[in-house]
């Protein structure tokens, strides 16, 4: 069977496998972001039901998650107003600790550390790490990758 090829389409709803039994869903947002829904199930949900579930988190994810069919597209839905807006993320200069920037909607500006409190680090996650993060969430345990990218 040839590999499945999928293009990135804003609004696409993807099935995210968690293990051989469970899965959840994500929606493709602008830029590299995806919203991950609190929709763990062993059955299939309708797209309308999926996008009505609470969002657990949103992150930028490497294209390998969808381009080769790891996360299969099952449909498409309009983005909610909240998910259509970009969210600010912080950047910490690895070579100059204490130097911060904020990324928002394709623009980067200098920032103070205090402005970065409560924001997510600007990073692109691998699909395996996202799946692990989701499994940890449902198991009720902390995720080491979330801790690794936390503001220090």
Number of C-alpha atoms within 10 A of each C-alpha: 3 4 9 11 11 17 12 15 13 19 21 21 27 24 20 23 21 20 10 7 9 13 19 23 28 26 29 26 24 18 13 16 21 23 21 25 20 20 19 19 14 12 9 12 16 9 17 13 9 22 25 12 13 12 17 13 12 18 20 20 21 16 17 14 19 22 16 14 16 20 19 20 21 14 14 17 15 15 18 11 7 8 19 13 13 15 15 18 20 26 23 19 11 9 7 8 9 11 14 19 19 21 18 15 12 8 8 14 11 13 16 13 17 8 13 19 13 11 15 18 20 18 15 13 17 14 19 16 15 21 17 16 19 24 20 14 14 12 9 9 10 11 16 12 13 13 10 10 12 12 15 10
